């Protein structure tokens, strides 16, 4: 019994040490990364940009990702910024970024973003596609077993000045494919490089 108690204490100590290290590292990494990336963030986002430096984008809504792979112009002052095109180990490719309304009025035509594939899925970015020009293949957003897209859902409108994070998951192209063409209805198309 004393051995079990010792194991529990050691396991609890390991959890405490891991939590302290995680808090310390997140505290150190957050302030330094923001200071070094401020000049890149001040550059105009209207044209396609490339940022080869910087960490992967944060999933939190309060902090803006620092890396900009591409910025796509859309209708009525909408812009789509791609911050990450990452090949995941499970055979997926995840595209993530932000959609911003730079116009003066609320944008309500978000139903165009769902495309024609998943009309029953409600508001989503399920209409996004990737095209591998070298492999001559088009990739659509993945779906779960209940035909729901593996993408951002529930965007019914984007108010003036509002920024909405988005993601879409696709089947990963072959490892030899290093770049793909990304498109989402109502936005321009952009060629983006794959990382990972």
C-alpha positions in Angstrom: 0.0 0.0 0.0 2.8 2.4 0.8 4.1 1.9 -2.8 0.7 2.9 -4.2 0.6 6.0 -2.1 4.2 6.9 -3.2 3.2 6.5 -6.8 0.1 8.8 -6.3 2.3 11.4 -4.7 4.9 11.3 -7.4 2.2 11.4 -10.1 0.6 14.4 -8.4 4.0 16.1 -8.1 4.6 15.5 -11.8 1.3 17.1 -12.7 2.1 20.2 -10.5 5.6 20.5 -12.1 4.2 20.2 -15.6 1.5 22.9 -14.9 4.2 25.3 -13.5 6.4 24.7 -16.5 3.5 25.3 -18.9 2.5 28.5 -17.2 6.1 29.7 -17.1 6.7 28.9 -20.8 3.4 30.5 -21.9 4.2 33.6 -19.9 7.7 33.9 -21.5 6.6 33.1 -25.0 3.6 35.5 -25.2 5.3 38.8 -24.6 8.5 38.2 -26.6 6.6 37.0 -29.7 4.3 40.0 -29.8 7.1 42.5 -29.6 9.1 40.9 -32.4 6.1 40.7 -34.7 4.6 44.2 -34.3 6.3 45.6 -37.5 4.9 42.8 -39.6 1.4 43.4 -38.3 1.5 47.1 -39.2 2.0 46.3 -42.9 -1.1 46.7 -45.1 -3.2 43.5 -45.3 -4.9 44.3 -48.6 -2.4 42.5 -50.9 -1.0 39.0 -50.8 1.6 38.9 -48.1 4.1 36.3 -47.0 5.5 35.9 -43.6 8.0 33.1 -43.3 8.8 33.9 -39.7 6.7 33.6 -36.6 4.9 30.9 -34.6 1.8 29.0 -35.7 -1.4 31.0 -35.2 -3.1 30.9 -31.8 -6.6 29.4 -31.6 -7.7 32.1 -29.2 -10.1 34.8 -30.5 -8.4 37.6 -28.4 -4.9 37.4 -30.0 -4.3 37.8 -33.7 -2.0 35.4 -35.6 1.2 37.0 -36.6 2.0 35.0 -39.8 0.1 36.0 -43.0 0.4 33.5 -45.8 -2.2 35.2 -48.1 -4.9 37.8 -48.0 -7.9 37.4 -50.3 -10.3 40.2 -51.3 -14.0 39.5 -51.2 -17.3 41.2 -51.8 -18.5 44.3 -49.9 -15.2 44.9 -48.1 -14.7 41.4 -46.8 -11.1 40.0 -46.6 -9.9 36.5 -45.8 -6.5 36.1 -44.3 -4.8 32.7 -44.4 -2.5 32.2 -41.4 -1.7 28.5 -41.7 -1.9 25.7 -44.2 -0.6 22.7 -42.2 -0.3 19.0 -43.1 -1.4 17.0 -40.0 0.1 13.6 -39.2 -3.3 11.9 -39.6 -3.5 12.6 -43.3 -5.4 15.9 -43.1 -4.6 19.4 -44.3 -5.9 22.2 -42.2 -6.3 25.7 -43.5 -6.9 28.4 -40.8 -7.1 32.1 -40.7 -9.5 35.0 -40.2 -12.4 36.6 -42.1 -12.7 40.4 -41.6 -15.4 42.8 -42.6 -13.6 46.0 -43.5 -16.8 47.5 -45.0 -19.2 49.9 -43.3 -22.2 47.5 -43.3 -22.9 44.1 -41.9 -22.2 41.2 -44.4 -25.1 38.7 -44.5 -24.4 36.7 -47.6 -22.5 34.0 -45.6 -24.7 31.3 -47.0 -22.6 31.6 -50.3 -19.6 30.3 -48.3 -21.2 26.8 -47.7 -21.0 26.0 -51.5 -23.3 23.6 -53.2 -22.0 20.4 -51.6 -23.6 20.8 -48.1 -26.7 22.9 -48.4 -28.2 21.3 -45.4 -25.3 22.2 -43.2 -26.4 25.7 -42.4 -23.9 28.6 -42.4 -20.4 27.4 -42.8 -17.2 27.6 -44.9 -17.9 24.2 -46.4 -17.7 25.6 -49.9 -13.9 26.0 -49.6 -11.8 24.0 -52.0 -8.1 23.2 -52.6 -6.7 22.5 -56.1 -3.5 20.6 -56.6 -2.6 21.9 -60.1 0.4 19.5 -60.5 -1.6 16.4 -59.5 -4.7 17.8 -61.3 -7.0 17.1 -58.3 -9.6 19.1 -56.4 -10.1 18.6 -52.7 -13.3 19.4 -50.8 -13.8 20.0 -47.1 -14.0 16.8 -45.1 -17.2 15.7 -43.4 -17.9 13.6 -40.3 -20.1 10.5 -40.1 -23.2 12.7 -39.9 -22.3 14.7 -43.0 -21.3 17.8 -41.0 -18.3 19.7 -42.4 -15.0 19.7 -40.5 -14.9 23.5 -40.7 -16.1 26.7 -39.1 -19.9 26.8 -38.8 -22.5 29.1 -37.5 -21.4 32.4 -39.2 -24.7 34.0 -40.1 -23.3 37.5 -40.5 -20.2 39.5 -40.0 -20.7 43.0 -38.6 -18.7 46.0 -39.9 -15.2 45.9 -38.4 -15.7 42.3 -37.0 -13.1 39.6 -37.4 -14.1 35.9 -37.3 -11.6 33.1 -37.1 -12.1 30.2 -39.5 -10.7 26.7 -40.3 -11.4 24.0 -42.9 -9.9 20.5 -43.0 -9.2 18.7 -46.2 -7.7 15.3 -47.2 -4.0 15.9 -47.5 -2.5 16.0 -51.0 0.5 13.7 -51.7 3.7 14.6 -49.8 5.2 15.7 -53.1 2.7 18.5 -53.4 4.1 21.7 -51.8 1.5 24.2 -52.7 -2.2 24.3 -53.5 -4.8 26.8 -54.7 -7.3 27.8 -52.0 -10.7 29.2 -52.8 -13.9 30.1 -50.9 -17.0 31.5 -52.7 -17.1 35.3 -52.9 -13.3 35.6 -52.4 -10.4 35.7 -54.8 -8.3 32.6 -55.2 -4.7 32.3 -53.8 -1.9 29.8 -54.2 -0.5 28.9 -50.8 2.4 26.8 -49.6 1.9 23.8 -47.4 3.8 23.5 -44.1 4.3 20.3 -42.0 
